[in-house]
Amino acid sequence: MNNEIENCQNCKNPFTIEPDDFSFYEKMKVPPPTFCPECRSQRRLSWRNDTSLYNQKCVSCNKSVITIYSPGQKMQVYCNKCWWSDKWDPKDYGVEYDFSMPFFTQLAELTHSVPHMALINDDTIGSINCEYTNDFAFSKNCYMVFIAWKIEDSMYTFYAVGGREMVDCLAILDVSEYVYEGIDLLKCYRVKYSQLATECTDSAFLYDCKDCSNCFMCSGLRHKKYHFKNQEYNKEEYEVILNSYQLDTHLGVERAKTEFEEFYRISPRRFASILQSVDSTGDYLQNSKNSKFCFTVQRSENCKWIDNSDTPTDCYDLATGGELSECYEGITCDHSNKNLFGIYSWKNQDVQYTQHCHSSKHLFGCVGLRNAEYCIFNKQYKKDEYELLIGKIKKQMLEIPYVDAQGISYAYGEFYPSELSPFGYNETIAQERYPLSNEEANKKGWQWVDSMQRTVGQETLQPEQIPDSIQDVSDNILKEILRCFGCARNYRIVEAELGFYKRMGIPIPRKCFYCRHGERNAKRNPYKLWHRSCMCDKAGHDHDGKCPNEFETSYAPNRPEIVYCESCYQKEVI
């Protein structure tokens, strides 16, 4: 079988389907995709809201809850206790399939009628004091943390796997402690303002350093101690330099940020962060085999177009999940086999087009089911009835596809149309990866939420009135309303947050969580690859003249960084 070139239904650009792809689709018994990989990713992520939170009432018990669903949506929201309770049965919402209507139209109606969990977390059930979290479990005393588990005493963090005392972090993929403004860290302790650091301690402003301690403003170091700008000093000299920057002050940190960016901007970069992996492409990829176009993924095998996932095997097109096999086109599916087109569906086998279904098997087009089998649109069937009806529905989906506002057709094998998402495009992760204006989203027929909960103009303390040093900040700041220096949103400092800043010697942030999170995201490369050549032309690097090595990298060709292949980069680290 040869490569085939198709034109994407959405962006109209050509994309390639390779022989291995056809083999996967045949094994999964799904037709080849009609969207290109990038448009498929955008479509999936338009169904995922992580950080936009709202106040609502639980439809069941009428208690106030924090939820990812804005009040303007049609969703029936239950608090977690009510949702997991036995006082309601999701099968009571079961309906007969109507062969005169498109599948996705009917599934949207079912989605609006079946109660949804306010937040995808286990607060008060498994976790303790973690009310403001989403896609979150097995943790304690956390606030505004998203996509995380087995962590404690952490705040304002996105995607963390194990650890404690972490604030303003992104992608902490192994247990770390006392970390502030960390991005892609592994097993770090008392590290601040650092990226791609592994097993480092008592350091600040690091980039791609490993097994370093007491290092400041360093890049590409290995097994070093008492270094400043990659130069070694004795302990006393190092401490004088470090103290001169006054990192407990806002002005001192801003000075250090400027100097550090100037310092490491001219340092060569590794083409990709791929560790202990074979025959794989992507970035932030570890312990993987035969995995292509995978980003922030661990322990994957025979996978393609996966991001933010742990232990997927034989899977394509997934966003955030773990311990999956033979799964396709899903969002946050976990501990599942043959889970196709799933949204937050965990511990399932042989399920398709399910949302928030748990510990079930043999489901098609179901919402909110638990410990169920052989159900279609939440209605129970006998095994032979189920199998016969599934074949008829798939055939009908091909004959009467759903057509969206742009005229794009959604037959069997397509993920859910973005225009049916319960979230505004600007609430979702899609807006972070593939930003659109309100007008652009509306032109596509996608929702846009103008009433995202935020307050402005109620500040009691201006940014310039915040004490420069954390040492001069009293507990009175807990009573103040601050104004974000970036977007003017009002925000507050909570007690646990202030305690962390004082213990770590960190000045009060002048920006809100959302702006800080955006700045961290901007420091990571996009989830996209370009074919490039190594830029090294140094003598002594096992090549004459320019290095001939080529690779797939997330550094776009127009980027200013100096990008090296693995061999040349390893000769540069100290």
C-alpha positions in Angstrom: 0.0 0.0 0.0 1.3 3.5 -0.9 0.9 6.9 0.7 -2.3 8.7 -0.2 -2.7 12.5 -0.3 -6.1 13.8 0.9 -7.4 17.3 1.2 -8.6 18.3 4.7 -12.3 19.0 4.9 -11.7 21.9 7.3 -8.6 23.8 6.2 -8.6 22.4 2.6 -4.8 21.7 2.8 -3.4 18.4 1.7 -2.2 15.8 4.2 -0.7 12.4 3.9 -2.1 9.0 5.1 0.8 6.5 5.2 0.6 2.7 4.9 1.0 2.2 8.7 -1.9 4.6 9.2 -4.2 2.6 6.9 -3.2 -0.6 8.9 -4.2 1.1 12.1 -7.6 2.3 10.8 -8.3 -1.1 9.4 -7.5 -2.7 12.8 -9.8 -0.2 14.5 -12.5 -0.7 11.9 -12.8 3.0 11.2 -12.6 4.9 7.9 -9.5 7.0 7.3 -9.8 10.6 8.6 -11.1 13.5 6.5 -9.4 16.1 8.7 -5.6 16.7 8.7 -3.8 16.0 12.0 -3.7 19.6 13.0 -7.4 20.2 12.4 -8.2 16.9 14.2 -6.3 18.2 17.2 -8.1 21.6 17.1 -11.4 19.8 16.9 -10.7 17.6 19.9 -9.3 20.4 22.1 -12.4 22.5 21.4 -14.2 20.0 23.6 -11.8 20.5 26.5 -12.1 23.3 29.1 -9.6 23.1 31.9 -9.1 26.5 33.5 -12.3 28.5 33.0 -14.3 28.1 36.1 -17.8 29.3 37.1 -20.2 29.3 40.0 -23.4 27.3 39.6 -26.0 25.3 41.7 -26.1 21.6 41.7 -29.3 20.6 40.0 -29.8 17.7 42.4 -29.0 19.2 45.9 -29.0 22.9 45.1 -25.7 23.5 46.7 -23.2 26.0 45.2 -20.5 24.3 43.1 -17.5 25.3 41.0 -17.9 24.1 37.5 -16.3 24.2 34.0 -19.7 24.8 32.5 -20.7 28.4 32.1 -24.3 29.4 33.2 -25.4 30.1 29.7 -24.9 26.5 28.6 -27.7 23.9 28.6 -25.8 21.4 30.7 -27.3 19.8 33.8 -24.6 20.1 36.4 -24.3 17.8 39.5 -21.8 18.2 42.3 -19.5 15.2 42.5 -21.3 13.6 45.5 -24.6 13.7 43.8 -23.2 12.5 40.4 -21.6 9.4 42.0 -24.5 8.7 44.2 -27.2 6.0 43.7 -30.1 8.4 43.8 -30.2 8.7 40.1 -29.7 6.3 37.2 -28.2 7.4 33.9 -30.2 4.7 32.1 -33.4 6.6 32.9 -32.3 9.1 30.2 -32.1 6.3 27.6 -33.8 6.9 24.2 -34.5 5.0 21.1 -32.2 5.8 18.1 -34.0 7.8 15.5 -32.8 6.7 12.0 -34.3 9.8 10.4 -31.9 12.2 12.2 -28.1 12.6 12.1 -26.3 10.8 14.9 -24.5 13.9 16.3 -27.8 15.8 16.5 -29.3 13.1 18.7 -26.2 12.7 20.8 -26.1 16.5 21.5 -29.7 16.2 22.8 -28.7 13.3 25.1 -25.6 15.2 26.3 -27.8 18.2 27.3 -30.3 16.0 29.2 -27.9 13.7 31.2 -26.3 15.3 34.3 -22.6 16.0 34.2 -20.0 16.3 37.0 -19.4 20.0 37.8 -15.7 19.3 37.7 -13.6 16.3 36.8 -12.0 15.7 40.1 -12.4 13.6 43.3 -12.6 16.4 45.8 -14.3 15.2 49.0 -14.3 11.7 47.6 -10.6 10.9 47.2 -8.7 14.2 47.4 -8.9 16.6 50.3 -9.3 20.3 50.1 -9.0 20.5 46.3 -12.2 22.2 45.3 -10.7 24.4 42.5 -9.2 21.7 40.4 -10.1 19.8 37.2 -8.9 16.5 35.6 -7.4 15.9 39.0 -7.2 13.1 41.6 -5.5 11.6 44.7 -4.2 14.8 46.1 -4.4 17.2 49.1 -4.6 20.9 49.7 -4.4 22.2 46.1 -5.9 25.3 44.5 -6.2 26.1 40.8 -4.4 23.0 39.6 -5.3 21.3 36.4 -4.4 17.9 35.0 -2.6 16.5 38.0 -2.6 13.7 40.5 -0.7 12.6 43.6 0.4 16.0 44.6 0.1 18.1 47.7 0.1 21.8 48.8 0.3 23.1 45.3 -1.3 26.0 43.4 -1.6 27.5 39.9 -0.1 24.5 38.2 -1.0 22.7 34.9 0.0 19.1 34.3 1.8 17.6 37.3 2.5 14.0 38.1 3.6 13.7 41.8 5.2 16.2 44.1 4.4 18.8 46.7 4.8 22.6 47.3 4.7 23.5 43.6 3.4 26.9 42.5 3.1 28.4 38.9 4.4 25.3 37.2 3.8 23.6 33.9 4.5 19.9 33.0 6.2 18.5 36.2 6.5 14.9 35.0 8.1 13.3 38.0 8.1 14.0 41.8 9.4 17.5 42.6 9.2 19.7 45.7 9.4 23.4 46.5 9.3 24.5 42.9 8.2 27.9 41.5 7.8 28.8 37.9 9.1 25.5 36.7 8.5 24.1 33.2 9.2 20.5 32.2 11.0 19.6 35.4 11.9 16.1 36.7 12.8 15.3 40.3 13.8 18.9 41.3 14.0 20.4 44.7 13.9 24.1 45.6 14.2 25.2 42.0 12.8 28.5 40.7 12.3 30.1 37.3 13.7 27.1 35.4 12.9 25.0 32.3 13.9 21.5 31.2 15.8 20.8 34.5 16.3 17.3 35.8 17.4 16.3 39.3 18.5 19.8 40.2 18.4 21.4 43.7 18.7 24.9 45.3 19.0 26.6 41.9 17.3 29.4 39.9 17.1 30.4 36.2 18.2 27.1 34.7 17.7 25.9 31.1 18.3 22.2 30.2 20.5 21.4 33.2 20.9 18.0 34.9 22.1 17.0 38.3 23.1 20.5 39.3 22.9 22.2 42.7 23.5 25.8 43.7 23.5 27.1 40.1 22.2 30.4 38.9 21.5 31.6 35.3 23.0 28.5 33.7 22.2 26.5 30.5 23.3 23.1 29.3 25.1 22.1 32.5 25.6 18.5 33.8 26.7 17.5 37.3 27.8 21.0 38.3 27.7 23.0 41.5 28.2 26.7 42.4 28.0 28.0 38.8 26.8 31.4 37.5 26.3 31.9 33.8 28.1 28.5 33.3 31.2 29.7 35.1 32.4 28.0 38.3 32.9 29.9 41.6 33.7 28.9 45.1 30.8 28.8 47.6 31.5 32.3 49.1 31.9 33.9 45.6 28.7 32.3 44.4 26.6 33.4 47.3 27.8 37.0 46.9 26.7 37.0 43.3 23.4 35.4 44.1 22.6 37.8 47.0 23.4 40.8 44.8 20.4 40.0 42.6 18.0 40.2 45.5 15.6 37.6 44.2 13.2 38.3 47.1 12.3 41.5 45.3 10.2 42.1 42.1 12.9 44.3 40.6 15.6 41.8 41.3 13.7 39.0 39.6 12.9 41.1 36.6 16.5 42.0 36.2 17.5 38.3 36.4 14.8 37.3 33.9 16.2 39.9 31.4 19.8 38.8 31.8 19.0 35.1 31.7 17.0 35.4 28.5 19.9 37.2 26.9 22.3 34.6 28.1 20.6 31.4 27.1 19.2 32.8 23.9 22.6 32.5 22.2 23.2 28.9 23.6 22.6 26.0 21.1 19.4 24.1 21.6 18.8 20.4 21.3 16.4 19.8 18.3 14.0 18.1 20.6 13.7 16.8 24.2 13.5 13.1 23.4 14.9 10.9 26.2 15.4 7.1 26.1 13.2 6.7 23.1 13.6 4.7 19.8 12.3 5.6 16.4 10.2 8.4 17.7 9.5 12.1 16.8 7.9 14.9 18.8 9.0 16.8 21.8 9.1 16.3 25.6 9.0 12.5 24.8 10.4 9.9 27.2 10.8 6.1 27.4 8.9 5.5 24.1 9.1 3.4 21.0 7.9 3.9 17.5 5.8 7.0 18.5 5.5 9.8 16.0 4.3 13.4 16.4 4.0 12.8 20.2 4.3 15.7 22.7 4.7 15.6 26.5 4.2 11.8 26.4 5.8 9.1 28.5 6.1 5.3 28.0 4.3 5.2 24.6 4.6 2.5 21.9 3.3 2.4 18.4 1.5 5.7 18.7 0.9 8.8 16.6 -0.4 12.3 17.3 -0.6 12.0 21.0 -0.2 14.8 23.6 0.0 15.0 27.4 -0.4 11.3 27.9 1.2 8.5 30.0 1.5 4.9 28.8 -0.5 4.8 25.6 0.0 1.7 23.3 -1.2 1.3 19.7 -3.2 4.6 19.9 -3.8 7.5 17.5 -5.1 11.1 18.0 -5.4 11.4 21.8 -5.2 14.4 24.1 -4.4 13.8 27.7 -4.9 10.3 29.1 -3.1 7.3 30.5 -2.7 3.5 30.3 -4.6 3.2 27.0 -4.4 0.6 24.3 -5.9 0.6 20.8 -7.7 3.9 21.4 -8.5 6.5 18.8 -9.6 10.2 18.8 -10.2 10.8 22.5 -9.9 13.4 25.2 -8.8 12.3 28.7 -9.6 8.6 28.3 -7.9 6.5 30.9 -7.3 2.8 31.7 -9.2 1.7 28.6 -9.0 -0.6 25.6 -10.7 0.1 22.3 -12.1 3.4 23.5 -13.0 5.4 20.3 -14.2 9.0 20.2 -14.4 9.2 24.0 -14.5 12.3 26.2 -13.5 11.7 29.9 -14.5 8.0 29.6 -12.4 5.9 32.0 -11.9 2.2 32.6 -13.8 1.1 29.6 -13.6 -1.5 26.9 -15.0 -1.5 23.4 -16.9 1.8 23.7 -17.5 4.4 21.0 -18.8 8.0 21.2 -19.0 8.0 25.0 -18.9 11.0 27.4 -18.1 10.6 31.1 -18.8 6.9 31.1 -16.9 4.7 33.6 -16.1 1.0 34.2 -18.2 -0.1 31.2 -18.0 -2.1 28.0 -19.8 -2.3 24.7 -21.3 1.2 24.6 -22.2 3.4 21.7 -23.3 7.0 21.9 -23.7 7.0 25.7 -23.4 9.7 28.4 -22.7 9.3 32.1 -23.1 5.5 32.4 -21.3 3.5 35.1 -20.8 -0.3 35.2 -22.9 -0.8 32.2 -22.8 -2.9 29.0 -24.5 -3.2 25.7 -26.1 0.2 25.8 -26.9 2.6 22.9 -27.9 6.2 23.8 -28.1 5.0 27.4 -30.7 2.4 26.6 -30.0 -1.3 27.5 -30.0 -4.0 24.9 -29.3 -7.7 24.7 -26.0 -8.6 23.1 -27.3 -9.7 19.8 -29.7 -6.8 19.6 -26.9 -4.4 20.4 -24.5 -5.8 17.7 -27.2 -5.7 15.1 -28.2 -2.2 15.9 -24.6 -0.9 15.9 -24.2 -2.0 12.3 -27.3 -0.3 11.2 -26.4 3.0 13.0 -22.9 3.1 11.5 -24.4 2.6 8.0 -27.0 5.4 8.7 -24.2 7.7 9.9 -22.6 7.3 6.5 -25.9 7.8 4.6 -27.2 10.8 6.7 -24.1 12.6 8.1 -24.3 15.6 10.3 -23.4 18.8 8.3 -22.2 21.8 10.3 -22.5 25.5 9.6 -19.5 25.4 7.3 -20.9 22.6 5.2 -18.4 20.1 6.7 -19.8 16.5 6.8 -19.5 14.3 9.9 -20.1 10.7 9.2 -19.0 7.6 11.2 -15.4 7.9 12.1 -15.3 11.6 12.8 -14.9 13.2 16.2 -17.7 15.4 17.5 -18.2 18.7 15.6 -16.8 21.7 17.3 -20.0 23.7 16.9 -21.7 21.2 19.3 -19.1 21.6 22.1 -20.6 22.7 25.4 -17.8 25.3 25.7 -17.0 28.6 24.0 -13.9 28.2 21.8 -12.2 30.8 24.0 -12.7 28.7 27.1 -10.9 25.7 25.6 -7.4 24.4 25.2 -7.9 24.9 21.5 -7.7 28.6 22.0 -4.2 28.2 23.5 -2.9 26.0 20.7 -4.8 27.5 17.8 -5.9 31.0 18.7 -8.8 32.6 17.0 -10.7 35.9 17.3 -14.3 36.1 18.3 -15.2 36.9 14.7 -13.2 34.0 13.3 -14.8 31.5 15.7 -18.3 32.8 14.9 -17.7 32.6 11.2 -17.0 28.9 11.7 -20.2 28.5 13.7 -18.3 27.9 17.0 -19.5 29.2 20.3 -17.7 32.2 22.0 -18.3 33.0 25.7 -18.4 36.8 26.4 -19.3 36.4 30.1 -16.3 34.5 31.3 -16.3 35.1 35.1 -13.8 37.9 35.9 -13.8 41.1 37.7 -12.1 44.4 36.9 -11.9 47.8 38.5 -12.4 46.6 42.0 -8.7 46.7 43.1 -7.8 48.0 46.5 -4.1 47.9 45.8 -2.3 49.0 42.6 0.6 46.9 41.3 3.1 49.7 42.1 1.8 49.8 45.7 2.8 46.1 46.3 6.0 46.0 48.4 9.0 45.2 46.2 10.4 42.6 48.6 8.4 39.7 50.0 10.1 40.4 53.3 8.1 43.7 53.6 4.7 42.0 52.8 2.4 41.6 55.8 -0.6 39.4 56.2 -2.8 42.4 55.3 -2.2 41.7 51.6 -4.6 38.7 52.1 -7.4 41.3 52.5 -6.4 43.3 49.3 -7.8 43.0 45.8 -5.0 43.2 43.3 -5.0 44.2 39.6 -3.2 42.2 37.0 -0.5 44.2 35.3 -1.1 42.4 32.1 -4.9 42.1 31.5 -6.3 44.2 34.4 -8.2 41.2 35.9 -8.6 41.4 39.6 -7.0 38.6 41.7 -6.2 37.9 45.3 -3.4 36.3 47.3 -4.5 33.3 49.4 -3.0 32.3 52.7 -1.2 29.2 51.6 0.2 31.1 48.6 1.6 33.8 50.8 3.2 31.3 53.1 4.9 29.6 50.1 6.3 33.0 48.8 7.7 33.8 52.2 9.3 30.3 52.6 10.8 30.5 49.1 11.7 34.2 49.1 9.5 35.0 46.1 8.0 38.5 45.5 4.3 38.9 45.1 3.3 38.3 41.4 2.1 41.3 39.6 0.0 39.3 37.1 -3.0 37.0 37.5 -2.8 33.3 37.1 -4.2 33.3 33.6 -1.5 35.7 32.3 1.2 33.8 34.2 0.0 30.5 32.7 0.0 32.1 29.2 3.6 33.3 29.6 4.6 29.8 30.7 2.9 28.2 27.6 4.7 30.7 25.4 8.1 29.4 26.6 7.3 26.0 25.3 7.5 25.1 21.6 4.3 24.4 19.7 3.0 20.9 19.3 4.1 20.8 15.7 7.2 19.6 13.7 9.3 21.0 10.9 12.0 19.2 8.9 15.3 21.0 9.4 19.1 20.5 9.3 21.6 20.9 12.1 23.0 24.4 12.3 26.3 23.4 13.7 29.4 24.3 11.7 32.0 23.9 14.5 35.3 22.1 14.0 35.8 19.0 16.2 32.2 17.9 16.0 32.9 14.8 13.9 32.0 16.6 10.7 33.8 18.8 8.1 32.1 22.1 7.6 28.3 22.2 8.3 26.8 19.2 10.1 24.8 17.0 7.6 22.3 15.6 10.1 18.6 16.3 9.6 15.7 15.9 12.0 12.1 16.7 12.9 11.9 19.6 15.3 9.4 21.9 17.0 11.6 24.9 16.3 10.1 26.6 13.2 12.6 27.5 10.5 12.1 31.3 11.1 12.9 31.0 14.8 16.1 32.7 16.0 17.5 29.9 18.1 20.6 27.9 17.2 19.3 24.3 16.8 21.6 21.3 16.9 21.2 17.6 16.3 21.7 15.3 19.3 25.3 14.5 18.6 26.4 18.1 18.2 24.4 19.3 21.2 26.0 16.7 23.5 29.4 18.1 22.6 28.2 21.5 23.8 26.9 20.6 27.2 29.4 21.1 30.0 
